[in-house]
Amino acid sequence: MDFYRKIIKKAYQYLKYNGYLCLEIGYDQKFDVIELLENEEKYSDIYCKKDAYGNDRIIVAKLK
């Protein structure tokens, strides 16, 4: 989870206004990564997409 914390804290510096941050996750990391994004308060419209096998795979968040 350490690299997710680092990416989430610094990504806003590299994204355009209303840009999207997309993070590939392990099937059991959905709620932990979403919590990190929500706590940062720089992101909105956070959701998860599933892979072809129905596992949680990508978290998408929009920069506020």
FENTA-V178871 format. One record per residue. N is the residue number from 1. RES is the residue in three letters. PHI is phi in whole degrees, 0 to 359 (* if undefined). D_FIRST is the distance of its C-alpha to the first C-alpha in Angstrom with 1 decimal. Layout:
# FENTA-V178871
N:RES:PHI:D_FIRST / N:RES:PHI:D_FIRST
This chain:
# FENTA-V178871
1:MET:*:0.0 / 2:ASP:300:3.8 / 3:PHE:289:5.6 / 4:TYR:295:5.2 / 5:ARG:301:6.4 / 6:LYS:296:8.9 / 7:ILE:297:10.1 / 8:ILE:297:10.6 / 9:LYS:292:12.4 / 10:LYS:253:14.6 / 11:ALA:301:15.3 / 12:TYR:301:18.1 / 13:GLN:291:20.0 / 14:TYR:250:20.4 / 15:LEU:265:21.0 / 16:LYS:285:24.5 / 17:TYR:307:25.4 / 18:ASN:66:24.6 / 19:GLY:286:22.4 / 20:TYR:245:19.6 / 21:LEU:252:16.0 / 22:CYS:241:15.1 / 23:LEU:237:11.8 / 24:GLU:282:12.0 / 25:ILE:232:9.9 / 26:GLY:284:10.7 / 27:TYR:302:13.5 / 28:ASP:249:11.9 / 29:GLN:254:8.8 / 30:LYS:309:11.3 / 31:PHE:290:11.7 / 32:ASP:293:8.3 / 33:VAL:289:7.8 / 34:ILE:299:11.5 / 35:GLU:298:11.4 / 36:LEU:300:9.3 / 37:LEU:295:12.0 / 38:GLU:295:14.7 / 39:ASN:291:14.1 / 40:GLU:288:14.4 / 41:GLU:62:17.8 / 42:LYS:253:18.4 / 43:TYR:236:17.8 / 44:SER:222:20.0 / 45:ASP:50:21.0 / 46:ILE:277:17.5 / 47:TYR:209:17.9 / 48:CYS:243:16.8 / 49:LYS:247:18.9 / 50:LYS:265:19.6 / 51:ASP:272:20.4 / 52:ALA:297:23.9 / 53:TYR:263:23.3 / 54:GLY:87:22.3 / 55:ASN:270:18.6 / 56:ASP:300:16.0 / 57:ARG:225:14.9 / 58:ILE:227:14.6 / 59:ILE:256:13.7 / 60:VAL:244:16.4 / 61:ALA:221:16.8 / 62:LYS:260:19.9 / 63:LEU:289:20.2 / 64:LYS:287:22.7
